[in-house]
């Protein structure tokens, strides 16, 4: 009997690993790696014990050769308090339990250690999602899971707080990639290892009429001036720090010793409650 307390699984890990094994297009992974390096330069700290959680170990081992490379399995091979930097590298969107992944990363960090987690989110592939849904409803009267659900940046930022990180920040990097045709986009997704690996996906081959209608609709609706079609990718980056006594702490409400009006050089006007 199934455990009713367990949420339904999002990802078929066997299919995901099969997709990644065939992958040979790393340009979005490389984009994420470049962004991580830029952020580390801005932090201006020397990290001596970094770790990278990734589904593409050989690529990230090349980009961060000093880091311990960790597979993005459900239970991460991270030891408590062993790292001063953990990068969760563009794979958190495939996690069945993203908060659990973040909690494991926090526990692996030394006090005041840094987490940088990147994932696809927001409006990623909204063009493809809309035309596939329209075509499938038209052809079959229903929908099957084809593209991962995408979190919004505000909600994803809240995951950091729930996982116990201090000074949480979430921001988004929008990217638009153009292709000759929607078919070229579909091929590139497979080459990225980002094909459909959802647990609840339809296992039977998709009707050709669905793809034909979706590809035609994509080209009609989203074509740009030169006849190419765009594909939106939004990479959300979550940054947070393992709590430490040395970090700045927010003041208690009511503990201020100076009025805001004095700092701004304005006159404070009491609120009129006579009409309450």
C-alpha positions in Angstrom: 0.0 0.0 0.0 1.3 3.5 -0.9 2.3 5.8 1.9 -0.5 8.5 2.0 1.8 10.9 3.8 4.4 10.9 1.0 3.9 13.5 -1.7 3.7 12.2 -5.3 7.2 11.9 -6.9 8.0 14.7 -9.4 11.0 13.1 -11.1 11.8 9.7 -12.6 15.5 9.6 -11.6 16.3 6.7 -13.9 14.9 8.7 -16.9 16.7 11.8 -15.8 20.0 10.1 -15.5 19.5 8.5 -18.9 18.8 12.0 -20.4 21.9 13.5 -18.7 24.1 10.7 -20.0 23.2 11.5 -23.5 23.6 15.3 -23.1 26.3 17.2 -25.0 25.0 20.8 -25.0 26.3 22.5 -21.8 25.8 26.2 -22.8 23.2 27.0 -20.1 25.2 25.1 -17.5 28.2 27.2 -18.6 26.2 30.3 -18.3 25.2 29.4 -14.7 28.9 28.6 -13.9 30.0 32.0 -15.2 27.4 33.7 -13.1 28.5 31.8 -10.0 32.1 32.8 -10.6 31.1 36.5 -10.9 29.2 36.3 -7.6 32.2 34.7 -5.9 34.4 37.6 -7.1 31.9 40.1 -5.6 31.8 38.2 -2.3 35.6 38.8 -2.1 36.4 35.8 0.1 38.7 32.9 -0.3 36.8 29.6 0.0 39.0 26.6 0.9 36.5 23.8 1.0 33.9 24.2 -1.8 31.4 21.6 -3.0 29.2 21.5 -6.1 26.0 19.6 -6.3 25.3 18.8 -10.0 23.9 16.4 -12.5 26.8 17.0 -14.8 29.9 16.2 -12.8 32.6 16.3 -15.5 31.6 19.8 -16.7 31.5 21.3 -13.2 34.7 19.5 -12.3 36.3 21.4 -15.1 34.8 24.8 -14.2 35.5 24.4 -10.4 38.4 22.1 -10.2 39.1 22.7 -6.5 35.5 21.7 -5.5 34.2 18.4 -4.3 31.7 17.2 -6.9 28.5 15.7 -5.5 25.7 14.0 -7.3 22.2 15.6 -6.9 20.6 12.5 -5.4 17.9 12.7 -2.8 20.5 12.2 0.0 23.5 14.3 -0.8 27.0 13.0 -0.1 27.8 16.0 2.0 29.3 15.8 5.5 28.0 18.1 8.2 30.1 21.3 8.7 32.7 20.3 6.1 32.4 23.1 3.5 32.6 26.9 3.5 30.9 27.0 0.0 28.2 24.9 -1.5 27.0 25.5 -5.1 23.8 23.7 -6.0 24.3 23.9 -9.8 21.2 24.3 -12.0 19.5 21.0 -10.9 17.3 22.0 -8.0 14.3 22.2 -10.3 14.4 18.4 -10.6 14.3 17.8 -6.8 11.3 16.1 -5.3 12.1 17.9 -2.1 13.9 21.2 -2.8 13.7 22.3 0.9 15.3 19.0 1.9 18.1 19.6 -0.6 18.7 23.1 0.8 18.6 21.9 4.4 21.3 19.3 3.6 23.4 22.0 2.0 23.0 24.2 5.1 24.1 21.4 7.4 27.1 20.8 5.2 28.2 24.4 5.6 30.5 25.7 8.3 29.2 28.7 10.3 29.0 31.7 7.9 29.5 29.4 4.9 27.8 30.4 1.6 25.2 28.7 -0.5 24.6 29.5 -4.1 21.8 27.5 -5.7 20.7 28.0 -9.3 17.6 26.5 -11.0 15.3 27.0 -13.9 12.1 28.8 -12.8 9.6 31.6 -13.6 8.6 31.8 -17.3 11.1 29.2 -18.5 9.8 27.6 -21.7 6.4 29.3 -21.4 6.2 29.4 -25.2 6.6 25.7 -25.6 4.4 24.9 -22.6 1.5 27.0 -24.0 1.5 25.5 -27.5 1.9 21.9 -26.4 -1.0 22.4 -23.9 -3.2 23.9 -26.6 -2.4 21.2 -29.1 -3.0 18.4 -26.7 -6.3 19.7 -25.4 -7.5 20.2 -29.0 -6.4 16.7 -30.1 -7.2 14.6 -27.0 -9.4 16.8 -24.7 -6.8 16.4 -21.8 -3.3 17.3 -20.6 -0.3 15.2 -19.7 2.8 16.4 -17.8 5.4 17.6 -20.3 7.3 20.5 -18.8 8.3 20.9 -15.1 6.3 23.2 -12.9 8.3 26.4 -12.4 8.5 28.3 -9.2 8.3 32.1 -8.9 11.3 34.0 -7.6 9.5 35.3 -4.5 8.3 31.8 -3.5 11.8 30.3 -4.1 13.4 33.0 -1.9 11.1 31.8 0.9 12.6 28.3 0.7 15.9 29.7 2.0 14.3 31.0 5.1 12.4 27.7 5.6 15.7 25.8 5.2 17.3 28.0 8.0 19.6 30.3 6.0 20.5 33.7 7.1 20.6 36.8 4.8 18.6 35.1 2.1 18.5 36.7 -1.4 16.8 35.5 -4.6 17.2 37.0 -8.0 16.6 36.1 -11.6 18.6 36.1 -14.9 16.3 36.1 -18.0 17.7 34.6 -21.1 16.2 34.3 -24.6 17.7 31.8 -27.0 16.5 31.8 -30.6 16.2 28.8 -33.0 15.5 28.2 -36.6 12.4 26.1 -35.8 10.6 24.7 -32.7 12.0 21.3 -33.7 15.6 22.7 -33.2 14.5 23.8 -29.7 13.2 20.3 -28.9 16.5 18.7 -30.1 18.5 21.2 -28.0 16.5 20.4 -24.8 17.3 16.7 -25.3 21.0 17.7 -25.9 20.9 19.7 -22.6 19.7 16.6 -20.7 16.5 18.6 -19.9 14.0 16.4 -21.7 10.8 15.2 -20.0 11.8 13.0 -17.0 8.7 13.6 -15.0 7.4 10.6 -13.0 3.8 11.2 -14.2 4.6 11.7 -17.9 2.8 9.8 -20.5 4.8 6.7 -21.4 3.2 6.1 -24.8 4.5 8.0 -27.9 2.9 11.3 -28.4 0.6 11.6 -31.4 2.3 13.2 -34.4 -0.7 15.5 -34.9 -0.1 17.0 -31.4 3.5 17.9 -32.2 2.6 19.0 -35.7 -0.1 21.4 -34.4 2.2 22.6 -31.5 5.1 23.3 -33.8 3.0 25.2 -36.3 1.3 27.2 -33.5 4.7 28.1 -32.0 6.0 29.4 -35.3 2.8 31.4 -35.9 2.6 32.9 -32.5 6.2 33.6 -31.4 8.2 34.1 -34.5 10.5 37.1 -34.6 11.6 39.4 -37.4 14.2 37.1 -39.0 11.8 34.1 -39.0 13.4 32.4 -36.0 11.6 31.5 -32.8 12.5 32.5 -29.3 12.7 30.2 -26.2 12.7 31.8 -22.8 14.9 30.5 -20.0 14.9 32.1 -16.5 17.7 31.1 -14.1 16.9 31.9 -10.5 19.8 32.2 -8.1 19.3 31.7 -4.4 22.1 32.8 -2.0 22.1 32.4 1.7 24.6 32.0 4.6 24.8 29.4 7.3 24.0 31.2 10.5 26.9 32.6 12.6 27.3 34.9 15.6 29.5 37.2 13.6 26.8 38.1 11.1 24.8 41.3 11.3 21.5 40.8 13.2 18.3 42.8 12.8 17.4 45.2 15.6 14.5 44.4 17.8 11.3 46.3 17.0 11.1 49.5 19.0 14.9 49.6 19.8 15.7 52.5 17.5 17.4 55.5 19.3 16.8 58.1 16.6 13.7 59.2 14.7 13.5 58.7 10.9 12.2 62.2 10.6 15.5 63.6 12.1 17.6 61.6 9.7 15.5 62.9 6.7 15.4 66.5 8.0 11.6 66.5 7.9 8.8 67.3 10.5 7.0 64.4 12.0 3.2 64.7 12.0 1.2 62.6 14.5 -1.5 60.4 12.9 -5.0 61.9 13.5 -7.2 59.2 15.1 -10.1 61.5 15.9 -12.3 59.8 13.3 -11.5 56.2 14.4 
